[in-house]
Amino acid sequence: MLSPWLILGFVALYFAALLLIGWITTRTSDNDSYFLGNNQSPWYAVAFGMIGDSLSGVTYISVPGAVGSAKFSYLQLVMGYVAGYFIIGKILLPLYYKMQLTSIYTYLEERIGLKAQKTGAFFFLISRLLGAAARLWLAVSVLQLFVFDALGVPFAVSVLVIIVLMLIYTYRGGIKTLVWTDTFQSSFLLMGVILSIVAIASQLDFGFFDLISAVKNSPDTQVFFWDPLPKNYFFKQFFAGVFIAVAMTGLDQNMMQKNLSCPNLADGQKNVYWFGIVQFCVNALFLSLGALLYVYATTKGIALPVNPETGKVITDKVFPFLALGHLGTFAAMIFVVGLTAATFNSADSVLTTLTTSFYIDILKVDKTNQSEAQKTRLRHIIHISFAVLLLLVILIFQVVNDKAVIDTVLLIAGYTYGPLLGLFAFGILTKRVASDIWVPLICVLAPVLCYLLNMQVPKWFNGYQIGNELLIINGAITFAGLILISKRNAFKTAN
């Protein structure tokens, strides 16, 4: 078993590297560099950094472990992601760059009204806060199990320390810092999965072609599923992936703020296209790691951790259980490398983009006559406040969560990103003018109706299960509601 002090030593070195990057990038820091990196971010750095932000601890731990129960069905969703990123590049990015947006929800104010902007921002704040809490909770839980528990450190203190560390290097630099820290962390995240595969190969005396054969012949590598009733049906997964990519990337301030820090539209489009292609390859690599983990456990006769109540394997614990307890010191260190990257990368950018949206969309500070010093002071207060709120949500999540984290994150997204999808679809696809005062009500009712449908549909349609397509249904209900409260009129142009 790897020494807790050795793990802490590595985390300290890793954090020192992030501090160095933060110091280098914030020597000439201002509000423009915090929000958009002075529009000087190289597209390739943004694209590579977004890989780590989109994968995070959820992919690093949950996706390989889930192979044992879901096989490679997740790849169907990722195929949809790739198509969704091309939609973002062709439709959304030209709009954002033309309007020179800092917060993408400013579009909703221009097209629909102020309440639409604040409603869109509210759903983003909820979505990202809960999603970041789920991801960070997962990563810290593993460190807690193998490090902090051994040192007698309570979970709350562990989370507090990690959030304070993230605050230190994001406090001033914002996006200008995050573009480069995300690139650094993505490198370590990918190195973690690649070297974990190397460690498994070494333990099983596999060469390169032996690894390929093991994955190919694994009973867990089925990709396509054609039964329309379960959640893993191909068309459910694919089209849900398209809309999840559009909503969770193209309509998400956290992902788009980095994209909009590129110098121009052409670079922004190259970023998102390459991001889609690389993400597909990286997720295929994570799934292959999952198959190899189960091959290793079967070959070595290792009993995986199970839920005592159900007797089923706890998939979120498969990778950490094998890496830290059975694959040797090298594999354990590599796992810590990847998990540490996932831990910091899961939430550091969220603090910056939550601050941006609250600053611009909710408080409208950019439209006030305050001095730059006053605006900067207020930005710092908002940034710290969101760090405190993130801590509280993680502690609540620790108490109430009882599902696989990846399912929880996608479920949250289905309910909270649906109204965003409906709002932007209404603005872009129609020329109708909605009654702005009713927009918040429509956007609240849509997720409520989706929840009720999710409970009743299996009873109405012989066991049909709503999966990730919940996002599409949610967006469609929002869109229909906006049509009902709108009228034909001169199109409210967004300039």
N, C-alpha and C positions, 0 to 999 in steps of 0.2 A: 504494500500500500504506500502510495506517495506521501511524503511528509507534508503536513499542513503548512509548516514553516517554509518549505521549499516552494510550495504553490504561492504563498504570500510573497515570497521573494520575487518570483517571476512577475506577479501582478504589479509589484512596486516598480520593477524595471519597465514594464509595459506602460504604466501610468506616467513614468518619467519621460518616455518617448512622446506620449501625447502632450504633455506639458511643454516639451521643447517645440513641437509643431505649433502649439497654441501661442507660444512666445514669439516665434518667428513670424507668424501670420498676423499678429495683433500689434506690432510695433507702430503701425500707422493706421489705427482703427478708428472708424467713425460710424454713423448710422447707416450710410450707404454700403459700407463693407459688411456691416452686421446683417442687413436685410438681403442684399443681392451681390455681395462680394465684389462691388465696384464693376459688375458685368465683365469680369476678366477671367472667369473660371474656364480652364480648358475642357472641351467637351468630353475628351477621353477620360480625364480624371473624374468628372462628374458621373459618367456612365459606370466606371469601375467602382466608385464609391457607393453608388446606388445599389449595387449588387449586395453589399453587406447590409445596407439598411433594409432592403426588401427581404433578405433571408433571415437575419437575426437569429436569436436563440431558438425560435420556433422551428425553423428549418433544420438548424444544426442538431437539435435533439429529437424533435417530434417526427420529422419526416423519415429519417432512417428507421426509427423504432416502429413507426406505423406500417412499414412494409409487411410485417408479420401478419397483420390483419387486413390491410387494404390493398396489399400487393403494390403494383406500380400504377394504380388508378389515378394517383395524384398527377401523373404526367399528362393525362387528358386535360386537366385544369390548366396546366402550364402551357399546353398547345394553344389554348384559348387566350392566355396572357399575351403570347407573341402577336396574335392577330389584333388584340386590343391595343398594343403599343403602336402598331402602325396606324390605327385610327387616331390615337393621340397625336401622332406626328403630322397627320394630314389635316385634321380638323381643329383640334384644341390649341396646339402650339401656335399656328398662324394667328389665331384670335388673340391669344395672350400677348404675343410679341407686338402685334399691331397696336394693342391698347396700352402697351408698356406698363404692364401690371406688376405690382409688388405682391399684393394679395390677390389671388385669382377670384375671390368672392366679390371684389369690386365690380366685376362683370355683372353680377346679379343685381347690384344697385343700379347700374347704367341701363340694364335691359328690363328689369321688373320693378325694382324699388328698394328703398332702404330696409324695409322689414325682410325682404327676400335675402339681402346681403347678410343681415344679422342672423337670420335663420340658417342660411348655409354655413356661416362661420360657427354657429352654435353646434350644428351637427358634426362639423369637422373637429371642433374642440372635444366633444364627447367621444367621437370615434377614435381619435388619436390618443387621447388620454387613457381610455380603457385598453386600447390595443397595445400601447407602450407598456402599460402596467402589466398586462398579461405576459408580454415577451420578457420584460425584465424580471418578473416574478419567477418565470421558469428558470432563467439562467442563475439567478441568485439562489434559488432553492437547491440547485445542484451544488453550488459552492458551499452553501450552508451545510448540506449533508456530509460533504467530504472534507471540509476545511473548518468552517466556523463553529460547528457543533463540537468538534474535537477540541477547540480552543475555548469553549464555554461562552461564545459570543451569541447573544440573542439575534433572532432573525431581523427584528426591527432595527437593531444597531448595524447589522450587515448592510441592509438596504440604505440606511441613512449615510453610511460612509461612502458607498458607491455613488449615490446621487450628489453628495458634496464634491467628490472627485470630478464628476462630470461638469458640475457648475464651474469649477475652477478654470477649465480650459475652454468653456463655451461662453462664459460670462461677458467677455468683451468682443470676441472676434465674430461670433455668430456664423453665418454661412461661409464667410471667407476662411474661417478656421475649419469648419466641418467638411468642406470639399476635400481637404487634404487629410484630416484625421480619418474620414470615412474611407479614403483610398488606402491608407495605412492599415486600417482595421479589416477591410475586405481582403487584403493580401494575407493577413494572418488567419482569417476565417477559412479561406480556400486552402491555405497550407495545412490547416488542421484536418480537413477532410481527406486531402490527397495523401498526407503522411499517415493518417489512420488506416487507409487502404494498404499502404506500404507495410505498416506494422502487422496487419492481418496476414498479408502475403508472406511475411517473414515467419510468423508463427506456424503457418500451414505449409511452409516450403513451396509456395506457389511462385511460378514465374508469371510474366505478363499475360501470356496466352492462357495459362491456367486460371488466372483471375477472370478473364473474359469468358472462359468456358464455365466457370463456377456460377457466374451471374446468369449466363444464358440458360443453364440447366437447372437453375434454382426454381422451386415450385412457387416462389413468391414474385415472379417477374411478369405476370400477366398485365398488359397495359390497357387493353380495350375490353369494355364490358357493355353488352348489348341488351340486357334485360331492362326494360323501361321502368320497372317498379322501384328498384333500390336507388339509393342516392348516387351510386357510382356509374350510372348509365352514361355512355359516352356523350350524347348530345346535351344532357343536363350539365355535365362537367365542362364540356368545351365552351358552350355559349355562356355559362356562368363565368368561366375564365375570362372570356372577352369582356364582359361587363364589369367583373371585379377589377381587371386591369384598368379599364377606363375610369372607374369610380375611385379605386384605391390609389391610383397613380395620377391619372389625368385630372381628376377633380379633387385631389388631395394637396393641400398647401405644403405639407411636409416634403413631398416628392417634387412638386412643381417649382417650389422656391429655389431648389438647387438647380433645376433645369433652366430657370429663367435667369440664373446668374451667368449663363454663357453669353459671349459677346453678341450673337445674332441668331436669327431663326434657323439658318442652315446648320449651325453648330448644335443648336438645341435638337433639331431633328436627327442629326447623326447620333447624338447622345442616346435618344430614346430608342432608335432602331437597333443600335448595337447592344443596348441594354437588354432588349427583348431576346435577341439571339443568344447572348452570353448567359442570360438567366435560364434559358431552356437547357443549355449544356450543363450548367452548374447543378440544376435540379436533377438532371439525369445522373449526374455523378453522386449526389446525395442518396438517391434511391439505390444506386448500385452499392454504395457503402452499406445501406440497410440490408440488402440481400446478403452481402458478405458477412455481416454481423451474425445473421441467423445461420448461415453456413458454418461459421466458426463455432457457434454455440452447439450446434448439432454434432459436428465432427468431434469436438472435445467433450461432449456429454455434459455440458454445463446447464444447470437448471436456472432459467431466467426468473426474475422477481415476478410474483403473481399477486393479484388482489385476493386477499383471504376470503372475501365475501362472494366473489364471482368465480374464482379459480382461473381467471384469464390473465395473460401476461400484461403487465403494466408497460405499455409501449414507450412511454416517455422516459422510462428508467433503463431501457435495454442498452443504449449506447454508453451512458455514463457507467452503468454496472460493469460492462465488459471492459471498457477502456481503463477505468480506474482500479478494477479488481482482478483482471485476468490477462490482459494483453501485455503486461510488463511496464517498466518504468518509462521507456521511450514513448509508448502509446499513451500513457497517462499524462505525460508532459505535453504531448501534442494535443490531446483532448483539452487540456487547460488552456493551451494557446488559442484554440478555436473558440472555446467557450468565453474566455476573457474578452476576445474581440467582439463576440456576440453580445456580451453583457453591456459593454460600453456603447457599442454601435446601436443597440436597441432603443436607447432613449435620449442620447445626447442631442441629436438633431431635433427631436420632438420638442425639447425645451425652447429651442430657438424659434421653431415655426409656430408653436402655440403662442409664444410671445408676439410674433409678427401679426398673426390673425387677430388676437385680442387688442393689440395696439392700434391696428388699422381699421378692422371691421367693426369691433365693438365700441372702443373708446374714441375712434376717429382722431387720434392724437396728431396724425400727419396733416390734418386740416386745420389745426389750431395755430394760434400766433405765439405759442411758447418758444422760448429760446432753445437752441440746440442743447445747451447744458440741461435745461429742464426736461426736454424730451428724452435725453439719454438717462437721466436719473429715473424717470418714470419707467423707461424700458427695463432698467436694472431691477426695479421693484417687481414688475410683472414677471420677469424671468425667474427671480427667486421664489415668487409666490407659486408659480407653476411647479417648481421643484418640490415645494412643500406639499402641494396637492397631489403630485405624482406619488410621493411617499405614502400619503394617507390611502390612496386608492390601492396601491400594492398591498398594504397591510390588510385592507378589506378583502382583496382578492385571495390572499392567503387563507382567510377564514372560510370563504364561501365556495371557492372553486372545487368542483368534483368531476371535471371532464378532462379529456385530452385537450391540452392548451390550444393546439392548432384548430380544433373544432370550435372552441370557444371564441378565438379571434375571428374566424370566418363568420360565425354566427353573429357576433357583435357587428361586423362589417355589413352583413346582410340587412340588419335593422337600421343602422345609422347612416350608411352611405346611400341607401335607396332614395331618400328625399333629395340628396345632392344630385343623384343621377336624373331624377325627375325634373328638378329645377333647371339644370343645364340643358336637358333635352328640350324642354319647353322653350327656353330662350333661343336655342340655336335652330330648332326645327320648325318653329311656328312664327307667325307675324302677329299673333294675338297679344293683347294687352291684358294682363291679369290685375285683379283688384288686390293690391299689395297688402291690404289690411288682413285679408283672409289667408295669406300664404303660410304663416306659422301654424294655423289650425290644420290646414291640409297636410303639412309636413309631419305633424304629430299623429294625425289620424291614420296615415298610410302604414307606419310600422305597427300600430295597434291592430289594424285589420289583418296585416300579414301574420302577426302572432296568432290571432284567432284562426286564420286559415291553416296555419301550420299544425294546429291542434286537431282540426276537423277533417282535412283532406284525406288522411289515411282511412277514416271511417266512410267517407263518401265514395272513394274510388278504389275499393278493394285492396287496401294496403299500400297504395302509391305513397312514396315518401318524398317530401320536398327537401331537396338538398341545397346546394349553393345557388340554385336558380331563384332562391328567395330574394336575392338582390334585384333580379330582373322584375319579379312580381311587385316588389316594393316600389321600384322606380316607375313602373307602369301605373300603379295606383296613384302615385303622386302626380304623374303627368296628366292622368285623367281628371284628377281633382282640380288641377290648375286650368285645364280646359273649361271645366264647369264654372269657375269663378272669373273667366276672362271673356272678352268680347272682341269682335273684329274692329280694328281701328288702325290708324297710322302706326306703323312699326316704330317702336321706341329705339332709335338707333344707338348702338354702343360705340362711342368714339374714344 
